[in-house]
C-alpha cells in the first residue's frame, strides 16, 4: 500500500508538471501553426477567439482500409462577458470538418484538471516540508520531557 501511494504521488507530480508546461506550449503551437480545417470552421462563427488546448489522432480499421480521424480541442473565448466554452473540431480523411457543440461542462472539467495540476506543482515546489531535527535538538527535547513542573 505504501509503495502504491508513493508511486501515485510521484506520477501525479510528473503528470502535473507536464500539464502545466504542455498546455501553454500547445496553445503557442496552435497560434504558430493553425490547423486549416479548424480555421475554416471558426470562420463561420462570428467573434469568439479560440485557443488550442489539445489534439487526438485515431485510426480505425474498416475492412481493408484504415480510416484516420483527427480531432483538435479549442477553448472559445466570448467577445463579451460570459463563460468560455470547449469545442472540438474533427475531420475524418478528406471529409468536411465537424464542430462539436460548445460545452461549458467540458470547459469546467478542463479547468479543474489544470487547476489541480497547478496545485500539485505548487505543493511540490513551495509546500511546507518538515524540518529535519538535529540530534542536539532531539536530546534537548528528551531531557525536557523528563522534567516535572
N, C-alpha and C positions, 0 to 999 in steps of 0.2 A: 504494500500500500504506500509506503514511504517512497519507494522508487517511482511509482506511478505519479505521485504528487510532484516529485522533483522533475520528472520528465514533462508533465503538463506545464509546470511553471517555466521551465526552460524553453519549451516550444512556444508558449504564448509570448514570451519576450522576443523571440526571433520573428514570429509572425507579426507581432505588433510593430516592430521596427520596420519590417518590410512594407506593411500597410502605410505607416506614417511617411515613409520616404517614397513609396511607389505611387501613391495617388497623385501627389503634385507632379511627379515626373511624367506620369501618364497624361495628365492634363496639358502639360507643356508639349508633349509629343502630338497630342490632338490639335494644338494650335499650329505647330510647325508643319505637320503632315496631315491635313484634313482628309477625311475619307469621302470621296465623291458621292457615293450613294446617300450618305447622311446629309451632306450639304444640299443635295437635291431635295431630300425630304424636308429639311429645315427651311429651304427657300419658300416652300408652300405655306409654312407657318409665318405669321406676321409678328415680329417683335422680339420674342424671347431669345436671350443669349443662351448659348449652350456650352457646357464644359464636359469634355470627355473624361469618363471615370473608369471604364473597363471594357474588355472585349472577350469574346469567346468564339472559337472556331471549332466546328464539329463536322465529322464525316460519317455518313450513313451509307451502308451498302444496300443498294436496291437491285436485286437480281444480279445483273452482270456489270453494273456501273456503280461508281461511288459518287455520292452527291455531297457537295461541300456547302455548308451554311456558315456564314459569318455574321455575328451579332456584335454590336457596339452599344454600350450604355452611356447616356448623357444626362446631365442634370440641366433642366431648363430653368433659367433664372427669369422670373417675371419682370417686365419693364417697370411696373409699379409695385406697391406693397402687396405681398402675397407669398404663399408658400412655394418654394421651389418644387419641381416635380422631376421624377426619374422616368426617362423613356428609353426604349430600346429600339434600335433600327436593325432590322435583319434582312439579309439578302441570300437567297439560295441560287447558286450557279449564276446564270445571266438573267434571272427574273427581276422584276421591279422590286425595289426595296419596300419593306413594310415597316410602319411606325406603330409601336405599341401605344396604347392609351396612357397618357401621363398618370402617374400614381404617386400620391402623397405618402401612402403607407410604405411603399418601396423606398422612397427617399428617407423616411424616418428610420427604417431598418439600416440603410446605408450609413446615415448619420450616426446612429447608435454604435455601429461597428467601428466607425472612425474615431468617435469619442472614447470608446473603450480602449482602442489602440493608443490614443494619446494618454489616457490614464495609466495604462501599464508601462508605457515608456517613461512617463513622469515618475512613477514609483520606482522604476529600475534605476534611473539616473539620480533622482533627488529625494527619494523616500528616506525615512529615518532608518538608520541601521543601528543595531545595538553596538554600544561602545565596548571594546574588549576590556576586560577587567584585569589589571595587573596583579601580580602575586602579592605585592605590598598592600594594595587596597583590600584584597580579599583577606589577608591576615588581620588587618585593622578592623575589618567588618566582623570577623570571627571573634576578636577579643571584645568588641562592643557587645556582642550577643551574650557573652558570659557575665557582663557587669549587671549588677542589680541596683535599681534606683529606688 
